[in-house]
């Protein structure tokens, strides 16, 4: 079974569109991971601040 040049070009175009969609999804996932990392960093910094604040005993 042999594919024509037109069929191959059509398949190539479809795969390129699929690749573009996957790249967008990967970009979104990378952004979400970066956001989560920033939130974790903020939480760790807050823990350090909270630990540094000990109640005063007069």
C-alpha positions in Angstrom: 0.0 0.0 0.0 1.5 3.2 -1.2 0.5 6.7 -0.1 0.5 9.6 -2.6 2.5 12.7 -2.1 -0.8 14.6 -1.3 -1.7 12.0 1.4 1.8 12.3 3.0 1.6 16.1 2.9 -1.8 15.9 4.6 -0.5 13.6 7.3 2.5 15.9 7.8 0.2 18.9 8.2 -2.0 17.1 10.7 1.0 16.0 12.7 2.4 19.5 12.8 -0.9 20.8 14.1 -0.9 18.1 16.7 2.6 19.0 17.7 1.6 22.6 18.0 -1.2 21.7 20.4 1.1 19.5 22.5 3.6 22.3 22.7 0.9 24.6 24.0 -0.1 22.1 26.6 3.5 21.6 27.7 3.9 25.3 28.0 0.8 25.5 30.2 2.0 22.6 32.4 5.4 24.3 32.8 3.7 27.5 33.8 1.6 25.6 36.4 4.7 23.9 37.8 6.4 27.3 38.1 3.4 28.8 39.9 3.3 25.9 42.3 7.0 26.2 43.0 6.6 29.9 43.8 3.7 29.2 46.1 5.8 26.5 47.9 8.7 29.0 48.2 6.3 31.6 49.7 5.0 29.1 52.2 8.5 28.1 53.3 9.5 31.7 53.7 6.4 32.3 55.8 7.3 29.3 58.0 10.7 30.8 58.6 9.1 34.1 59.6 6.5 32.4 61.8 9.2 30.3 63.5 11.3 33.5 64.0 8.4 35.1 65.9 8.4 33.6 69.3 5.9 34.9 71.8 7.5 37.4 74.3 7.5 36.3 77.9 7.6 39.4 80.2 
